Structures are given as structure tokens and as C-alpha cells.
Amino acid sequence: MTGKAEVTLYITEKSFNRQMLFLSKLSNKTRLELVIWLYPESNAGSIIGFYAGSPTTTNALPVTTYPNKIASRCTQRIQMTDDLIKTITLNESHFISECDSLCIYHPEKFEWDASIILHEGIILIKDSSLLAGLEALDFKVSPNAPSWW
């Protein structure tokens, strides 16, 4: 699979370590940027050293919308690197308690291309070219949403 997916692709993956493995493989592919989206009720002013502020200054669309169209706070765009993924992995409990999702964007693009919704245990993919080379990791990709979604 390569190119833009006409529909969203789904990977059900509840393991935080496997979700981070997915991110780490993406960080080695091409220049991508990550935005960390917090829960609306989060009081964290920053996460792993990155300020969490208004989404209006980020130029990024969130994957999750909340009632009354509330957009949660988020970091600025962060270039995806191995060091960033390692730092996230080392702070698992903080991410589980504060973060709604991790969204991956191509630079200068407003819409996300892939997103990990941590508490749902799901990875959403709009750009199927991001899946190239991940076959050996045995992620089960489906064009159909899980029945619970």
C-alpha cells in the first residue's frame, strides 16, 4: 500500500510499547512532525518539556473533538526523532494520564496523517505510504473500524 488512503485505516494496538514501536519506525522514514494532544481536563502546563498551549497556534487539526467542539491543548509541532520517541516511552505513565493522542503530520500540512489514540488502543492512518516497511512488525491493518469504535 502506498499513497493516500481514500479511507482511514485502523490498527488495534493496546500495548503502549507497540504504539511507540510504530512511532519509532515512522521517525526513520521521512521528515514528520508530532503534536501531543492533551485531554481537555488536563492541568499539565507542559509535557516532557514541551509547552502545551492553544491549538490555534499549532496549525494542526486534532484527531479527537470533544462536546461543544472543545479543542484540547497541545504542543507545537515537534520533529519526530528517535530521542523524542525514547523520551515519550520513558514517560509512559505521564502520557497515559495526560494525553489524548499523538498525531503525526507532514510538515506544513494541517491535517494529520496518522494518529495514536492512547486510551483507545488504536492507531489511525490516512496516508498509507507510512505503512511501507512495517510488515515485519506484524501490525494488523484494516480498512474497517473495530466493532467497538
C-alpha positions as CSV (number, residue, x, y, z in Angstrom):
1,M,0.0,0.0,0.0
2,T,1.3,3.4,-0.9
3,G,-0.1,6.9,-1.3
4,K,-3.1,8.5,0.3
5,A,-5.8,6.2,1.7
6,E,-9.2,7.1,0.5
7,V,-10.5,5.9,3.8
8,T,-8.9,5.8,7.2
9,L,-7.0,2.6,8.0
10,Y,-7.1,1.1,11.5
11,I,-4.6,-0.8,13.7
12,T,-5.9,-2.0,17.0
13,E,-2.9,-1.9,19.4
14,K,-3.4,-1.5,23.1
15,S,0.3,-2.0,24.1
16,F,2.0,1.3,24.7
17,N,5.3,-0.2,23.8
18,R,4.0,-1.4,20.4
19,Q,2.4,2.0,19.8
20,M,5.8,3.5,20.4
21,L,7.4,1.0,18.1
22,F,5.1,2.2,15.4
23,L,6.1,5.8,16.1
24,S,9.8,4.9,16.1
25,K,9.6,3.2,12.7
26,L,7.8,6.3,11.3
27,S,10.5,8.6,12.6
28,N,13.1,6.8,10.5
29,K,11.1,7.0,7.2
30,T,10.8,10.7,6.3
31,R,10.6,14.1,8.0
32,L,7.5,14.0,10.1
33,E,6.2,16.2,12.9
34,L,4.4,15.1,16.1
35,V,1.8,17.1,18.1
36,I,1.0,15.8,21.5
37,W,-2.7,16.5,22.3
38,L,-3.8,16.6,26.0
39,Y,-7.1,15.7,27.5
40,P,-9.3,18.8,27.9
41,E,-9.3,18.3,31.7
42,S,-5.5,18.1,31.9
43,N,-3.9,20.7,34.1
44,A,-0.4,20.0,32.7
45,G,1.3,23.1,31.5
46,S,3.9,21.1,29.6
47,I,4.7,17.5,28.7
48,I,8.2,16.1,28.5
49,G,9.4,19.7,28.5
50,F,7.2,21.0,25.7
51,Y,4.7,23.7,26.4
52,A,1.1,22.8,26.0
53,G,-1.0,25.7,24.7
54,S,-3.8,26.7,22.4
55,P,-4.2,24.6,19.3
56,T,-4.8,27.9,17.3
57,T,-1.1,28.5,17.2
58,T,-0.1,25.0,16.1
59,N,-1.6,24.8,12.6
60,A,-2.7,21.3,13.2
61,L,-6.1,19.5,13.2
62,P,-6.7,17.2,16.2
63,V,-7.9,13.7,15.8
64,T,-10.3,13.9,18.7
65,T,-13.1,16.5,19.2
66,Y,-15.0,16.9,22.4
67,P,-18.5,18.0,23.1
68,N,-19.3,21.6,22.3
69,K,-16.4,21.4,19.8
70,I,-13.8,21.9,22.5
71,A,-10.3,21.5,21.2
72,S,-7.8,20.4,23.8
73,R,-4.4,22.0,24.4
74,C,-1.4,20.7,22.6
75,T,2.3,21.1,22.0
76,Q,3.7,22.9,19.0
77,R,4.9,20.6,16.1
78,I,7.9,18.6,17.2
79,Q,10.2,17.0,14.7
80,M,10.0,13.2,15.2
81,T,13.3,11.7,16.2
82,D,14.5,8.6,17.9
83,D,15.3,10.6,21.0
84,L,11.8,12.1,21.2
85,I,10.2,8.6,20.9
86,K,12.6,7.3,23.7
87,T,11.6,10.2,25.9
88,I,7.9,9.5,25.4
89,T,8.5,5.8,26.1
90,L,10.3,6.6,29.3
91,N,7.3,8.7,30.5
92,E,4.5,6.2,29.8
93,S,2.5,6.8,32.9
94,H,2.6,10.6,32.4
95,F,1.4,10.1,28.8
96,I,-1.4,7.7,29.8
97,S,-2.7,10.1,32.4
98,E,-2.4,13.4,30.5
99,C,-2.5,12.7,26.7
100,D,-5.4,12.0,24.5
101,S,-3.5,11.4,21.3
102,L,-0.2,11.7,19.4
103,C,-0.8,13.0,15.9
104,I,1.7,12.7,13.1
105,Y,1.8,15.4,10.3
106,H,3.8,16.0,7.2
107,P,5.5,19.4,7.5
108,E,3.3,22.4,6.6
109,K,0.2,20.1,6.4
110,F,-2.8,21.0,8.6
111,E,-4.4,17.5,8.7
112,W,-2.9,14.6,10.5
113,D,-1.6,11.6,8.5
114,A,-1.5,9.1,11.4
115,S,-2.7,9.2,15.0
116,I,-2.3,7.1,18.1
117,I,-5.2,7.4,20.4
118,L,-3.5,6.1,23.5
119,H,-6.6,5.4,25.7
120,E,-8.5,3.7,22.9
121,G,-5.6,1.4,21.9
122,I,-6.0,2.4,18.2
123,I,-3.8,3.8,15.5
124,L,-5.5,5.6,12.7
125,I,-3.8,6.1,9.3
126,K,-4.8,8.4,6.5
127,D,-1.5,8.2,4.5
128,S,-1.0,4.5,3.7
129,S,2.6,5.2,2.4
130,L,3.5,5.4,6.1
131,L,2.9,1.6,6.3
132,A,5.6,0.7,3.9
133,G,8.3,-1.4,5.5
134,L,6.2,-2.1,8.6
135,E,5.1,-5.6,7.5
136,A,7.7,-7.4,9.6
137,L,6.3,-5.8,12.8
138,D,3.0,-7.7,12.3
139,F,0.6,-4.8,12.8
140,K,-2.9,-5.9,11.7
141,V,-4.1,-3.1,9.4
142,S,-7.8,-3.0,8.5
143,P,-9.9,-0.7,6.3
144,N,-12.7,-1.4,8.7
145,A,-13.1,0.2,12.1
146,P,-13.2,-2.2,15.0
147,S,-16.8,-3.0,16.1
148,W,-16.3,-1.1,19.4
149,W,-15.2,2.1,17.6
